[in-house]
Amino acid sequence: MHRLVEAGRISHYYAQNNNRQERKRELELERKRYEEQKIKLKKEAERRKKAQEMSSSEALQLMRDSNNEYQVSRMLMTLRTLIANIVNDPGVKMYRRIRQANKHVQSELLRYPGGEDFLLAIGFRLKRIKVDDKEPDPKLVLKKKILLFYNTFAPHELPKVDVQRVVDFFAGGKEEDLWDRLRKKYGKSEEDLPDTFEDDKNGQLFYVLDEPPVNERGRWQRWFDDLKAVKELIRSR
C-alpha cells in the first residue's frame, strides 16, 4: 500500500512537471511570435514613412524594379482608373477613399511590391473609417456638422447658438442656404470642415487622399496640379 501511494505521488509530480514544461514552451513560443510581429510592424511603419517621402517618379521606379512587366502593367491599369476618377471629380470623397480590403485593388495593386508605396507617395494615408450601412438621419448629420463647424471655427459663439433650432429650420432642403450664410459671416463653410473619421479604432482601413479647402485657391490648385501630373506620369508609361 505504501508503495502504491509513493508511486502515485511520483506520477503526480512528473505530470505537474511536464505541465509546467509544456506551459513554459507555450509561453516561449508566444513571446517569439510577439517579437516577430513587433519587428514586422516596425519594418512596415518604416517602409510606409519612407514611401511618404518619395516622389511619384521614385515610387513608379520602385514598382518597375520590384515586379515584372506584366505585373507593372496590371498595377498601372488600376492606378490610371483610380487617379482619373479623382482628377475628373476631385470633390467626390468616394474616389479619394480606397478600401484596403477591396478585392480588386488587392489583387491588381496592393499585393505587388511598390503598390502601396505609390499610393502613399502621391498623398494617400492609411486611416480607419467607421462604415455604417444604415441610412443616417439627415437632421443628426446636420447637427453634428454644425457643432463641428462652431467648435472648429467659432467656439466662442457656440453657447449663443440654438443648434437644434438651426437644424429644424434648415434641414430638408435649406442646407445650402445655411452654409452660404456661414461662409459670408466666417469665411468658412461645409467643405472646410475637418475629416472626423480619422483614428476611428472600430472602423475599416482605407487609403484616404484629403482634399485641401477649396477656398485656399493656391494650395488647392497645387494639389490638383500634382494629381494631374501623376495622371500624366502613369499614362505615358
Secondary structure, DSSP 8 states (H G I E B T S, - for coil): -HHHHHHHHHHHHHHHHHHHHHHHHHHHHHHHHHHHHHHHHHHHHHHHHHHHTS-HHHHHHHHHHHS-HHHHHHHHHHHHHHHHHHHH-TT-GGGGEEETT-HHHIIIIITSTTHHHHHHHTT-EEEEE----S---HHHHHHHHHHHHHHHH-GGGGGG--HHHHHHHHTTT-HHHHHHHHHHHHS--GGGS--TTTT-TTSEEEEE-----TTSHHHHHHHHHHHHHHHHHHH--
